[in-house]
Amino acid sequence: MNKQPNIIFYFSDQQRWDTLGCYGQKLDVTPNLDKLAAEGTRFNNAFTCQPVCGPARSCLQLGQYATSTGCFTNAIAPDFSKKMLADYFNEAGYETAYVGKWHLASDNKADLHFETTAIPEDRRGGYKDYWMASDVLEFTSHGYNGYVFDKDDKKVEFIGYRADCINNYALDYIRNKESDKPFFLFVSQIEPHHQNDRDRYEGPDGSRERFKDFEHPGDLPVGQGDWEAQYPNYLGCCHSLDYNVGRLVETLKEKGIYENTIIIYTSDHGSHFKTRNGEYKRSCHDGCTHIPLIVHGPGFEKGGVVEELVSLIDLPATMLDCAGIEVPKNYHGHSICQLLQGNKEDWQQEVFLQISESHIGRAIRTNRYKYSVMAKGDAWKEAGADTYYEAFLYDLQEDPHELCNLVKDERYVEVRKELAKRLVVRMQQAGEEEVTILSAK
């Protein structure tokens, strides 16, 4: 590649993979993303590495699992003295821009609170050329209307549907960019995340009627959770993201830079709609860990469908690789570019997840099995433990919707032993201490 590509990381929040047509959604929710997938590359088996907002974001900015970034729950900030993703792009001659939800600046331990105020420059992770963000966007806005802060700490109020307004800032940066430097733009939408203070999903007006005929996701039992009431608005949120990706693509084409821009679309985690615990995420189940991942642009054109297991932790390395920047040795993930180059023999055979806040948990997900363990302790204060006990085992070949927990099934004793060994190895690779896993009785 003669010219470094522009890179746009388009990040949704709490979006299930199956909300996209290219992953099986029957309603017309994501026509623009489906087109990107058809013309680029779709990853069928992409998973988060931490199903909580702040920790997942720390993993992206530092390229390490949350226990290494130190941000293993929300409201714990990473060490901003460490070199972050944007710093590498800055050094390589890129402009760096960030819009939307940040969720990394506030720190309860240090009594630093920027949830509704401007984020200091030294807590922005190196994004220096354009900044229009809020630390906790769900605290400074609702589905309609709200505010963010610009790079000069000025409060900027927006009117209209939130996803449209956040996208407008991305378009503003692209349209008014003056230098001929390549750019790295991180667009962090909050949709389709539920509105915290109202505990509901807030789609654009008309969403309830437009998407009322949705097909029942198989992992959500009838009569459990709140999906039956919330799903139409949830799909409305997803449709708004798709609409805005379409606007972004058109702007790139108008500027004549679409062909040299890599767009990566994914999410921090999904939603199980209170069917696995008392809220929407923080569990090992695919409903909140299986995420969409579509990549379009140089190197990914007509890449088709990739079935290998890919993690969110692989994307920082991927972005640097796409820009021709050497991937740091302390990164825990691997560039997915090698999968497009046919180098699949040494690719990972499972993805590893750390879980916090609801419980101290660890899990691996293979093509066939989901295996998860828990530890006793305060999941808000303790990042890990030295002893875990088996909590979940699902045979995804027989039970793709994870409705039958086999963790005490005697037929799977040997399977559990093998998966436990693999999980311990992955924990150690993530920098964790050696642990004991107690068998379920």
N, C-alpha and C positions, 0 to 999 in steps of 0.2 A: 504494500500500500504506500504510494508516494506521499500522500498528504495525510497527516493525522486526522482521524475522523472526529467530528463533534460527537459527544455522548450525552444522551438524555436518559436519566433514570427516573421513570415514572412510577411512583409508589402509591398504591392504594392502602387502605387500612381496614383490616378485618374482612377481607374479601375471599370467599370460597372460590376454589377453582371452577366449580360447576355452574357458576353464574355466567360463564362465557359460552357462546354458541359453539365455538371450536372444541369445547370440552363436553358438549352434550346438552347444553341449555336449549330447550325447545322454543321458547319465546324469543322475539327479536330484541334482545337486550344489548348485544355488543357487535353490531355490524362492522364498525371500524376496526375493532380489535381482531375480529375474525378475518378481516381482509389483511391486516398486518401479519397475522399468523400464517395465512395462505401464501403470502409473498415472502415471508421470512422463515423463522424457525419456532416451532412450538415444543415445549418441554412438558411431556405428559406426567412426569413424576417429580415435581418440584415441591419441596417442603421447607417450612420455616425451621430455624435452629433454636428458636425461643418464642413461644406463643404469647408474648407480652410486648406491648408497644415500645417502651423505652429500651429494654434489653435488646430487642431485635434491632433497633436503630443503632445502638452502640456497636453491635456486631458488624453492621455495615460500615460504620465510620472508622472502625479500628481493625477490621479483618480478623477478629478473634471471637471465640465463644464468650458468652456473658460473664462466666466466672473469671475470665482473664481480663476483660475490660473493667471489671469491678461493678458494673451496672447490671446486677442480677435481678433487680426489681425496678419498678417505676420509682421516680424521685430519688434515685442515686445517680449522681453525675459521674461520667468517666473522668479520667485524669487528662485534662486538656493540655498538659505539657507534653503528652505523647504525640508522636507524628500521626496525623489522621489522613483519611483518604484524600481530602481536598488538597492537603499539603503536597502530596505527590504530584497531583495535577498542576498545581501552581509552579512547582519546580520544573515541570516538563514544558512550560510555556503556555499552558491552558489558562483561559479565563474560568473562574469558578463562580457559580450562581446557585442560590437556594431559595425556594419559595415553599410556603405552607407550614406544616407542623414539624417542629424540631424535637421537642420532648426529651432533651438531654441536659439542659442548662440548670434546672432546679435541683437542689440537693437537700433533702431533709436532714441528713447527718450533719451537714455544715450550716444548717439554718439559712440557706440561700434560696430565695423564692423569686422566680421570674415567670410564674404561671400566667400572670396577666399584665406583666410589664415588659419593657424592652430587654432583650438579651444582650449582655455586654459583648463587645467584639471578641474578647479573649475566650468566650464560651461558645463561639459559632463554628468551631471545628475547621477553621481555615478557609471558609467560603468568603471571599473578599470583594468580588467585583459586582455582585448584585445580591441583595438580601431583602426578602419581604416575607417575614415569618412571625410566628407566635410559638412560644415554648409549648404551651398546652392549648392547642387551637380549639378544643372542645370547651375550654373555659372562656375564650374570647369571642365565641361565635355560636350560632345555632345553624340549623339547616339553611335558614335565610338570615343574612345580615351578620355583621361582626366587624372585627378589626385585627390587623397585624401591625408589625413595626418594620420600618425600612432600615437601611444600613446606617442612617444617622440617628437612629432611636426615635424617629418620629412616628407617632401613632397614625395609622392609615385606616380609615373606616371604609368598609365596602357595603354596597347595597345590592341585593340579589341573591341567587342561590349560591351557596358557599363554594361548591366545586367549580362553578363557572368563574367566580371571582378569583380564586386561587390560580386557576389556569390562565386568567387574564394577565397575571403578573409574569408568568412564564412567557406568554406571547409578547408582552411589553419588553422583556429583556431581549428576546430574539429580534424583534422588529427594530429596536433602537441600538443594538450593538454596533459599535463603530470600528473596532479594531478588526484586523484580519486574522487574529489568533483563533485557534480552535477553542471550543468551550465545553465545559462539563457542567451540565445543568441538572440539579436534583429537584424534582417536582414531588412534594410530599403532600398528597391529598389526605383528608381525614375520612372522606366517604369510602365505604359505606358504614364506618364505625357508628355505633349507637350514640345518641346524644345523652351524655352522662346524667345531666341534671333532670332529664325527662324520661330516661330509661326507655328509649324507643328509637327506631330508625326513622330518619326524616328525609324521605325522598322528595323530589320536586312535586309541586302541585299536580294532581292527576295520576300519581303513581299507583294508588290503591286500585283504581278502576282499570288502568292500562295493563297492569300485571296480575290481575286477580286470578287468571286462569293458569297459574304456574303449576308445573308438575311437582308432585310431592317428592322431595329428596329422600332416598331410601334409608338414610341414617338417622332421620328425625322421626321418632315414634309419635303416632297420633295421640293427642291428649297430653303430651309432655312438652315442657318448655313453652315458648311464646311464638314459635315460628309460624303457626297458622294465622296469627293476626299480623305478624311483622313482615312476612316474606315479600308481599307486594311492594312495600316501601323500600325494603332492602334491595330488591331488583331495580327499583327506581333510582336509588343511589348509584348502583352499578351502571345503569344506562347513562346517567349524567356523566360519569367518568369516560365512558365510551364516546359520548358526544364531544367531550373536550379533547380527547386524544385525536379525534377527527379534525377539530379546529387546529390543533397543534401541527398535524401533518400538512394541512393546507397552508399554514403560515410558513413552514419549512420549504414547501414547494414554491411559494411566492418569492421567497428570498433566494431560491436557487441553490439551497444547501441540503435538500432532502436526501439526495443520493449519497452524500458523504456524512450522513448522521446515523449513528447507531441508537435505536430506541429500545430500551429494556423496560418491559412492563411486568410488574409483579406486586405482591402484597406482603405485609409483615406477618400475617396469619389469617385464619378464616373465622368462622363462627359456628358454634354448635347450638345456638339459640336456647341456652339454659337446659339442655337435655342431658348433659354429662356432669354438670355441677350447677351452682347457683347463679352463674353469669354466662358469658358468651365464649370464653376462651380458656386458657390456662389448663389444658388437658392434653393427653397424648393422642387423642383421636383425630382421624383424618379430617373431620368436619372443621377443626380449627388449626390443623397443621398442614394440610394439602393446599397449596397456593397456585395461582396461575403464574406462568412464566412464558412470555413471548419476547423474542428478540428479532429485530429487523434492522437491516443496514449492511454495510460492507462486511463480508465474511459470513453473513447469515442469510443471504438471499437464497430463496428456494431451498433452504436447509431441510425442509420437510418436518418430520416429527421425530423427536429424540425420546427414547424410552428409558434411558439410564436414569438412575436416582440422582437428583441434584438438590443441593441445599442452598438456602439463603446465604450461608457462610461462604459459598463459592463465588458469589457475585462481586465482592470487592476485588478479588484476584482477577476475575473476568474483565472488569472495567479497566483495570490497569493494563492488562494484557492487550485489550483492544486498542489502547492508546500507545502501545509499544513501550510501556513503562515496566521496568523490572519489578516483579512481585516480591515484596519483602519476605524474608525467610521466616519471620514470626507469624505470618498469616496462616490461619488454620484451614482455609479452603483452597480449592484448586480451580484454575480457569476452565470454564466449560468450552472454551474455544477448541480444546483438544478433541472434544467429542465430534465437532464439526470437521475436524481434520482426519477423522478415522482412527484416532488413537484411543481405543476403548478398552484395551486388554487389562490395563492396570487401574481402571476406574473403580471407585468405591462400590461395594456391594450392599451397603446400608447407609442411611443418613442418621445422624445423631442429634438428639434434642435434649436440651436442658429446660426444666420447667420450674417455675417459682410462683410465689404469692399464694396460690391455692394449696400447694404442697411442695416439698423438696423432692423433685422428680427427675428421672433420667429415662430416656427411651431410645430404642433404635427401630427403624422401619426398613425392612427388606422388601423385596418384591412379593414375598409370600406372607411374612409375619410382621406383626407389631408386638413389641415386647417392652414393657415399662415397669419401672421399680420406683418405690417411694422410701423416704426416710422420715423418722420422727424428728421433731424440732419445729422451730418457728420459721416458716418459709419466707417471712418478710425480713428476717434478721440473719439467717444462716444461708450461705450460698450453697453449701453442700454438707455431706456427712461422711463418716467412715463406714457406716453400715446401712444397707438398704434391704428392703424386703420386696419380693415379687408382688406386683399389683394387677397387671393386665397382660394377657396374651391373646392375640386374635390371629386366626388362620384366615388371611385375606382371600385366599383362593376359594375357600368354602363360605366365608362370611365377609364379603367386601364392605358391608355397612357396619361392621364391628358391633354386632348386637349380642354376641355370645362370648363371654369372657371364659377362656380355657385355662386360666392360670393355675387351677387346681385339678385339671383333668389329667389322670394318670397316663393317658395315651401320649401325652406331650412332655413327659419328664425329660427325655433325652434332648428334645428340641429346646426346652427351657435352659438346660445346661449349656448347650452350644451357644444360644443367644446371650446368655449371661456372660460367657467368656468374651464374646464379641463386643458386648456393651462395655465391659471393663477395659478392654483395649482402647475403645473410642474415648472413654473418659480420660485415660492416661494421655492419649494423644492431644486432648484438649487442655492438658496441664493440670488435671486433677490428680489427687493422691490415690494410691491403691486402696480399693474398697472391698468390703465383704458383702455379698448378696445372699440373703437368706431365702431359702426355698419356701414357696407357699405350701401350706399343709392342707 
